Amino acid sequence: MAATGSEQAGPKAYYVSTPIYYVNDAPHLGHAYTTVAGDVLTRWHRQRGEKVWYLTGTDEHGQKIMRTAEANGVSPQEWCDRLVEESWKPLWEHLKIANDDFIRTTEKRHTDRVREFVQDLYDRGEIYQGGYEGPYCVPCEEYKTYGELLDGEGEYEGLQLCPIHKKPVEMLKEENYFFKLSAYGERLLAHYEAHPEFIQPESARNEVVQFVRQGLEDLSISRSTFDWGVKIPWDDKHVIYVWIDALLNYATAVGYGSDQKKFEETFPADVHLVGKDILRFHAVIWPAMLMANGLPLPRRIAANGWLMVGGEKMSKSNLTGISPHELTDHFGVDAYRWYFLRAIAFGQDGSFSWEDFSARYTSELANDYGNLASRVAAMVGKYFDGTLPEPAAHGEAEQAIADGLATAVREADEKLGEHLDFAGGIAAVFDFIKQVNGYLTEQAPWKVAKDTSAEAQERLATILYTAAESLRACAVLLNPVMPESSAKLWESLGAEPALGALADQPLADAGRWGRLPAGTKVTKGAALFPRLEETK
């Protein structure tokens, strides 16, 4: 379908999306993990000076939502409205998520476009009517093959279980409409071959390739046994399969069928961030749908691993769901944003423990980073009345710091900005912080200060300027990860009057030595990362 609008499109935005989350319950750490990752990635690209679009939202149709709402004695729409406004949006605000849009699949701007997209597929001969019978997992909202089911034990003895939810599947038989997915196997494999970066990590790519090589079956794209969903335009006895509905949010939210200029400036996504359990939908069904309708494919689909607690995937169904507020109340929001991306390699499964979080917080945030900022501000206050001194001779030790900063900026930008290696990118910055701490230990400005000679005072000025300039760069580099503490550090250094707002500092300038001018007023505020209180 040709979208409306005649304005000429501008440069394309760097477009990142999270999955749209199913609102059968409140969000847990797993949802927040993906959303924080997307936020850090898009903040990083904004700090590069790029045009950026960050999309998140909620998936509100389907049988699971309907049953959850019924169990709570409200309509599906009332249930979704309550969860979105009382749980989902407030949490993203609390975690400082700077999304550009929040799409809900019950919104008219979405449902109208979904009907048009599916009608287009039907008109192109990509959809036909047929029947289907097989095992269906309601929590997954997906038909399962018999080969992937598990044999039940204990209370589920004699039943077959979904391999993800470990709950019995239901046997369904209904007349449906089908999308000719089987016709796209070879085209998908050719795309994977030509674009090895399309699915990440490599282990996930290999799984998808193997799955497609085994042969694809046509996909049931409608349900007729319940009515909570978007109606099939040519047959209102059917609702559109919730995954077809949901995947289209990536197009409808950026102007598909309604704002051609915005659509051309944004679509397709540069990065779809997804959980590995929903990778097939995004890496097989979604690109096949786009191929069928003549639309461009996303550049990259990045599957993050599972957060594990006690060896099990974190979810509400297995009672390992933890509220992010439990952690932010104790560690703070910035530390929360930092920890999961620092401690877990994106794309791999990772285990969360309170003890590991506490240890990393104390070692890296409080001792290495926070203490460095506090010491430098205190010494500038003590020895130079809070005015950043003019550095004198830039010696070998200072050049090593300048070189270390340039390396940190280059590595962080390459790893985090390009390869989604959040842990590696953050580590590059914290390696530099350790280097600056080592520099202060070696130069011992507190000893140099005891010598009142002009030469010693010049040396003291150089040491403290070097440390403060290093912190200036750290504030810029860590702003996408920890915006609140970075803003406090920027204020402490007196950087804004001379250099402007922190968010406006280009990453390219972060490694340019000597940006922080002498004469700025340096103040020692509250600790960036206070010591943790003992937990009971």
Stockholm file with secondary structure:
# STOCKHOLM 1.0

chainA/1-536         MAATGSEQAGPKAYYVSTPIYYVNDAPHLGHAYTTVAGDVLTRWHRQRGEKVWYLTGTDEHGQKIMRTAEANGVSPQEWCDRLVEESWKPLWEHLKIANDDFIRTTEKRHTDRVREFVQDLYDRGEIYQGGYEGPYCVPCEEYKTYGELLDGEGEYEGLQLCPIHKKPVEMLKEENYFFKLSAYGERLLAHYEAHPEFIQPESARNEVVQFVRQGLEDLSISRSTFDWGVKIPWDDKHVIYVWIDALLNYATAVGYGSDQKKFEETFPADVHLVGKDILRFHAVIWPAMLMANGLPLPRRIAANGWLMVGGEKMSKSNLTGISPHELTDHFGVDAYRWYFLRAIAFGQDGSFSWEDFSARYTSELANDYGNLASRVAAMVGKYFDGTLPEPAAHGEAEQAIADGLATAVREADEKLGEHLDFAGGIAAVFDFIKQVNGYLTEQAPWKVAKDTSAEAQERLATILYTAAESLRACAVLLNPVMPESSAKLWESLGAEPALGALADQPLADAGRWGRLPAGTKVTKGAALFPRLEETK
#=GR chainA/1-536 SS CCCCCCSCCCSCCEEEEEEEEETTSCCCHHHHHHHHHHHHHHHHHHHTTCCEEEEEEEECCSHHHHHHHHHTTSCHHHHHHHHIIIIIHHHHHHTTCCCSEEEETTSHHHHHHHHHHHHHHHHTTCEEEEEEEEEEETTTTEECCGGGCEECCGGGTTCEECTTTCSBCEEEEEEEEEECGGGGHHHHHHHHHHCTTSEESHHHHHHHHHHHHTCCCCEECEECSCCCSCEETTEEEEEECHHHHHHTHHHHTTTTTTCHHHHHHHCSCSEEEEEGGGHHIIIIIHHHHHHHTTCCCCSCEEEECCEEETTEECCTTTTCCCCHHHHHHHHCHHHHHHHHHHHSCTTSCEECCHHHHHHHIIIIIIIIIIHHHHHHHHHHHHHHTTBCCCCCCCCHHHHHHHHHHHHHHHHHIIIIIITCCHHHHHHHHHHHHHHHHHHHHHHCHHHHTTCCSHHHHHHHHHHHHHHHHHHHHHHHHHTTTCHHHHHHHHHHTTCHHHHCCGGGCCHHHHTSTTCSCTTCBCCCCSCSSCCCCCCC
#=GC SS_cons         CCCCCCSCCCSCCEEEEEEEEETTSCCCHHHHHHHHHHHHHHHHHHHTTCCEEEEEEEECCSHHHHHHHHHTTSCHHHHHHHHIIIIIHHHHHHTTCCCSEEEETTSHHHHHHHHHHHHHHHHTTCEEEEEEEEEEETTTTEECCGGGCEECCGGGTTCEECTTTCSBCEEEEEEEEEECGGGGHHHHHHHHHHCTTSEESHHHHHHHHHHHHTCCCCEECEECSCCCSCEETTEEEEEECHHHHHHTHHHHTTTTTTCHHHHHHHCSCSEEEEEGGGHHIIIIIHHHHHHHTTCCCCSCEEEECCEEETTEECCTTTTCCCCHHHHHHHHCHHHHHHHHHHHSCTTSCEECCHHHHHHHIIIIIIIIIIHHHHHHHHHHHHHHTTBCCCCCCCCHHHHHHHHHHHHHHHHHIIIIIITCCHHHHHHHHHHHHHHHHHHHHHHCHHHHTTCCSHHHHHHHHHHHHHHHHHHHHHHHHHTTTCHHHHHHHHHHTTCHHHHCCGGGCCHHHHTSTTCSCTTCBCCCCSCSSCCCCCCC
//
